Amino acid sequence: MPSEHFDALIVGAGFAGIGAAIQLKRMGYQNFVILDREDDLGGTWYVNHYPGLAVDVPTTTYSYFFEPNPNWSRLFSTGTEIKRYADDVADKYDVRRHIRFNTTVEGARWDEDASLWRVNVADGPELTAQFLFTATGFLSQPKLPDIPGIADFAGKVVHTTDWDDTYDPTGERIAVIGTGATAVQLIPELARTAADLTVYQRTPIWVAPKLDFPISDRTKRLFARLPWTQRIVRAITDTIYEAMINVGVVHYRVPLFRRLNISAMDLCKINQFIQVRDKELRRRLTPDYDIGCKRPTFSNSYFRTFTKPHVHLQSDGIDHVTADGIVNADGTTTAIDTLVLATGFDLWEANFPAIEVIGRDGRNLGKWWRENRFCAYQGVSMPGFPNYLSLASPYAFLGLNFFNTMEYQMRLMDRLFGELQHRGAATFEVTEQANAAYLDRMTELLGDSLWTLGNCAGSRSYYFNPHGEPSLLRPMSTQDAIEEASTFPLTDYQLT
């Protein structure tokens, strides 16, 4: 039986996959398919639905630039609203009909003789495509803690990426492992009704005050009638966030910018002092690394939660888990009914790449990255992998806002595929020389950044790959990334 063939195949129906699909449609492609292992679209905003879930970037900024949403209910919108936005965009641009849900992609292999990708799907026939896109996101593979005895726990265990909506924490004795951005949102919600809540912290997090407020109906009507007014607001929030990354992190070598980074830490400490007067508790909640080494977050209630008598911070570590509790490293025991794992995601081992990708001459992408340093030209292309764009790659992510990343990637698609169509070419592949030069330039730019010059040793940040290089992030402004994606030398790709 012949394989079902497509012009393009996209793995992942989150915002990256939806954006790639919209760009393909703009360029005249209609014969493409999006495969997603879940039963609905939205990626991380469909999978995650734990209590307190909200975006930690203003929603005026956290959206496609070409598709502003005048209906956000507040500056930092809830996960439910973000999911609804994904649905609305997919419907407006007729993307949903291209999606096949409950379809797990196991791997893809480049067929040199046929000049196409052969894609293996679990419990399904092989599919083929001229172009392959992996839009699997950076936060798609949950990380499970390796703690002795955790499998023996007889109570309820729930990971934040697989939240049980029927679970009622009222009166429960709960332990939360993890104090990242997810936990900062979740912990105050659980503390409202739990009988006892113990938070296990390995690495403290920088938490700034959250300037959040409802958006009035009058403002929504203004945004709907005069979209340029919302773009002005977005320009303001974009500028603030760009400054946070570029001034405080990317150009850290500049003495004045280092001073601004220190000021940001002082702001977080003031936020903490206002909520927590216990000096020893503040010390335990204060990071020993520079802000920006790992993703900071915003909250007006996180620190205050630890001042409640039934909430406890455990920062000495875990020895092992028993059937009915946790034995702490200091020898004490915490009896619990529910164990909540807010342990984040496995980026480098399980996500780069998220599926097995075999390119030209049998080059295995995961093995090649680990043997030759992690790199992707313009954050999307690797030599030896024709007609393939990886939208969640090393040097792809522009700091705090994923939509800015998607914006430049769509610009790159427009330039690259436009040239393919102009020449009547069938394949593209970035050259070894262009990839090596790009890696050298990224390494040079990172040499001026906080991630290289700052105190990041104790951050345990997912920004850093297993070799200690901060290669998740693209060390430049959004404007520079978009300009590069729109003007990169076409000779950096071999078109045939």
Secondary structure, DSSP 4 states (H G I P E B T S, - for coil): -PPEEEEEEEE--SHHHHHHHHHHHHTT---EEEE-SSSSS-THHHH---TT-B-SS-TTTSS-TTS--TT-SBSS-BHHHHHHHHHHHHHHTT-GGGEE-S--EEEEEEETTTTEEEEEETTS--EEEEEEEE---SS-SBPPP--TTGGG--SEEEEGGG--TT---TT-EEEEE--SHHHHHHHHHHHTT-SEEEEE-SS---EE-----BPPHHHHHHHHH-HHHHHHHHHHHHHHHHHHHIIIIITTTSHHHHHHHHHHHHHHHHHHHHH---HHHHHHHS-SS-TTSS--EE-SSHHHHTTSTTEEEE-S-EEEE-SSEEEETTS-EEE-SEEEE---B--TTTSTTSSEEE-GGG-BHHHHHHHH----BTTTB-TT-TTEEESS-TT-B-TT-HHHHHHHHHHHHHHHHHHHHHHT---EEE-HHHHHHHHHHHHHHHTTSHHHHS--TT---TTS-TTS--TTB--S-HHHHHHHHHH--GGGEEE-
